[in-house]
Amino acid sequence: MRAFTMSDRKAELERKKAKLQAIREEKERRRREKEQKEAEEAALRASHPERDQHKELDEMLTLLGVAPVSDVLSHLSSLSSSTPDQSGTPTPEPSLQSTNAASSFSNSSSRRAAQLSFTNVQITDIPPVEKVTYGKQTQTVHTGPERD
């Protein structure tokens, strides 16, 4: 074995310090890149966040067969701003009549009264499981006289 001299130890410590410094610099560089990337993404989201979310929501609702939020909101605003006709009720826009028919159909089916009837109920009385415990004497088998 070779004995390490003081200069060898100092050189080894310097190498380790340099390696640690390089690791710290790399970590700091990655952190700055991550912050920059997050800032860019936040800027993109801030430029048009609600429009994209509303559009995506409308597309999902349309796929499910439900009236899109934008149509419902425009329908509600048109109802509040429209003047009543001769019958005293506002008339919806023609483009929304099919949507209203679908929504009124779903509302009528969910409001249908449930048909109630009498049924026979079977009552079964099942006793609880009997818990059996044994002591050591029950488990031990005596085969003959004990020896001293």
Buried (B, 14 or more C-beta within 10 A) or exposed (E): EEEEEEEEEEEEEEEEEEEEEEEEEEEEEEEEEEEEEEEEEEEEEEEEEEEEEBEEEBEEBEEEEBBBEEBBEBBEEBBEEEEEEEEEEEEBBEEBEEBBEEBEEEEEEEEEEEEEEEEEEEEEEEEEEEEEEEEEEEEEEEEEEEEE
